[in-house]
Amino acid sequence: MAKRLVPLLNRVLVERIVPPSKTTTGILLPEKSAKLNSGKVIAVGPGTRDKEGSFIPATVKEGDTVLLPEYGGTEVRLGDKEYHLYRDEDILGTLHD
């Protein structure tokens, strides 16, 4: 079984961030309260080329926190972890503190 995945072209490997289901004091939170489709970029492909042959690098880098579409992406399992593979243009934006 593979232990490492290197995305090709403009693909981005993302680990979804699961919001906590309860607070530090033990209060259970409803599922809808913290629903934000976000994830951490684990690996990024080198980029792609346009019709003229010019190189277009990926717009995100490893370690970025990104906003993901509600649907889409390809589910990938590596070991016991679950990741999603998206095209660079499918990622909606980056999140900053």
C-alpha positions in Angstrom: 0.0 0.0 0.0 1.2 3.5 -0.9 2.3 5.7 2.0 2.8 8.9 0.0 0.9 10.6 -2.8 2.5 13.2 -5.1 -0.3 15.0 -7.1 0.2 15.5 -10.8 -0.4 18.7 -12.9 -2.7 21.1 -11.0 -4.0 18.7 -8.4 -4.1 19.5 -4.7 -4.2 16.9 -1.9 -6.3 18.2 1.0 -7.1 16.9 4.5 -10.5 18.1 5.6 -10.7 19.9 8.9 -13.4 18.3 11.0 -15.0 20.8 13.4 -15.2 19.8 17.1 -18.5 18.1 18.1 -18.3 19.4 21.6 -16.8 22.3 23.5 -14.0 22.1 26.1 -16.7 22.2 28.8 -18.6 19.2 27.3 -21.5 21.0 25.6 -22.5 19.1 22.4 -22.6 21.3 19.3 -25.1 20.7 16.5 -23.6 19.7 13.2 -24.8 22.8 11.4 -23.2 25.3 13.9 -19.7 25.1 12.6 -20.2 23.8 9.1 -17.4 25.3 7.1 -15.9 23.2 4.3 -12.2 23.8 5.0 -9.1 21.8 4.8 -5.3 21.8 5.1 -3.2 21.5 1.9 -1.0 18.4 2.3 0.7 18.3 -1.2 0.5 20.3 -4.4 1.2 19.3 -8.0 3.7 21.4 -10.0 1.1 23.1 -12.1 -0.2 22.9 -15.7 0.3 24.5 -19.1 -2.1 26.7 -21.1 -2.9 26.4 -24.8 0.2 28.5 -25.7 2.5 26.2 -23.7 3.1 28.8 -20.9 3.5 27.2 -17.4 0.8 28.1 -14.9 1.9 27.2 -11.3 -0.5 26.1 -8.6 -2.0 29.0 -6.6 -1.9 27.3 -3.2 1.1 25.9 -1.3 1.5 23.1 1.3 0.3 24.1 4.7 -2.4 26.6 3.4 -5.9 26.4 4.9 -8.4 26.5 2.0 -12.1 26.8 1.5 -13.5 23.8 -0.4 -16.6 23.3 -2.5 -19.4 21.4 -0.8 -19.3 18.7 -3.5 -16.5 17.4 -5.6 -13.0 16.1 -5.3 -11.8 12.5 -5.3 -11.6 10.7 -2.0 -8.3 9.0 -1.3 -7.3 6.8 1.6 -3.6 6.5 2.6 -3.1 4.2 5.5 -5.8 5.1 8.1 -6.2 8.8 7.0 -8.7 10.1 4.5 -7.8 12.8 2.0 -9.4 14.6 -0.9 -7.9 15.4 -4.3 -9.1 18.6 -6.0 -8.1 20.5 -9.1 -6.4 23.8 -8.2 -9.2 25.8 -9.9 -11.9 24.0 -7.8 -10.6 25.4 -4.6 -12.6 28.5 -3.6 -10.0 30.4 -1.6 -7.5 30.5 1.2 -8.5 31.2 4.8 -6.4 33.4 7.1 -6.6 34.3 10.8 
